[in-house]
Amino acid sequence: MKSGQLPLVLGLAVLLAWTASSALYTVTETQQALVVRLGKPVTVIAQPGLKTKVPFIDSVILYDTRLLPLQPAAEQIILGDQKRLEVATYTHFRIVDPLRFYQSVRLLEQAKAQLAQIVGSSLRRELGRAELRSLLSEERTRIMANVLKEVSEKARPLGIDVVEVRMRRADLPYETSQAIYERMKSERQREARELRAQGVEWVQQIQAKADRERTVILSEAQRQSLITRGQADAEAGQALAEAFNQDPQFYKLYRSLQTYRQALAESHPTLVLSPAAEFLRDFNAGPAWKPKP
């Protein structure tokens, strides 16, 4: 081979390699291919492997056969009882008809956008006939089953099979949640004030009852003490009377001595008396009492 022919051979080899590479493509187990010839779909390849196409004329679009997720942004929905709810959903779908998918939406992003609109409209229609308490019961399963059925029917012309549609989150709007929180807070504060007032009333009632019982107990104790003291005084008087009747002269002398003790004590002031005073009679004449034999 002449040296001048070497670049030509290399160029032909590169051209052949490029032509061969443009005529071959690979379909994996998780893909299906749509062959498009000059903008017109020709065939659908569902079997995996190494495939061929017309170079420079055919183009191949690969679609994933696995489940694809869709999580649109949360949106506010008015329920049947006129309550607002922020609902976020997630949807799983797969492309089952590449030809119809290509003819209707072509790109996956456009398919997700259109499917999100279908899910949103179906969800608003179903929740618009439901009440908030329905979403907190077993009826929620039936509502989402109706949404899935409607979305599946509307997505089938797009070459899409919708497997599930579920609520990812269902919350009250922030303003509504704050209003409910403030209302609950006010209600709890009102209940706390009522309980405190009731507690104060109970304290006053208990104190009043205790004061009444204390007064009754003290009155009864004072009455009983007066009775006991009167009885004791009566017994003491009776004992003194009996002692006086046994020896009147000794009793008179005993009372005089007690009078002297109290009158002549050191803590009392000085007394100035006449020697003939009756008070000093026993000092002058001595006691008139004589012990009995």
Secondary structure, 3 states (H helix, E strand, C coil): CCHHHHHHHHHHHHHHHHHHHHHEEEECCCEEEEEEECCEEEEEECCCEEEECCCCCEEEEEEECCCEEECCCCEEEECCCCCEEEEEEEEEEEECCHHHHHHHCCCHHHHHHHHHHHHHHHHHHHHCCCCHHHHCCCHHHHHHHHHHHHHHHHHHHHCEEEEEEEEEEEECCHHHHHHHHHHHHHHHHHHHHHHHHHHHHHHHHHHHHHHHHHHHHHHHHHHHHHHHHHHHHHHHHHHHHHHHHHCHHHHHHHHHHHHHHHHCCCCCCCCCCCCCCHHHHHHHHCCCCCCCC
